[in-house]
């Protein structure tokens, strides 16, 4: 079903609007500084991309046919910060890996000295080392005398 559109708020494509030179220069400055994007300007004022780029060529140093890469300083700063953060995290991971390797070697040496594998004793009460409750139960004798 087609949507009913209120024509009162539509811009007639046959209607030519003109913007002041001051307005155009301010919008080009907004584009160059990064406060606005071409798409945003087009949507906000119902302009064509061609019109916006014509303003850019007319009121800035941008030349037609030459691609200009616009990068805000904040993006460069963010990239540097992220690279520093990655380096810091890699350093931390390296330290943790060294710690894991050291503890693994310690565990192997202790297992050799004790005579059984400490790595297999991961759950309490199971494995090679008996718990205190298991030792108590082994020492106690339960004598069944029958039902009374």
GIBELTA-V664145 format. One record per pair of residues at least 24 apart in sequence whose ideal C-beta (glycine too) atoms are under 6 Angstrom apart, sorted by the first residue. I is the first residue (numbers start at 1). GAP is how many residues later the second one is. Records with the same first field share a line. If there is no record, write none. Layout:
I: GAP, GAP
//
This chain:
11: 35
24: 31
25: 34
28: 27, 28, 31, 32
32: 28
34: 38
//
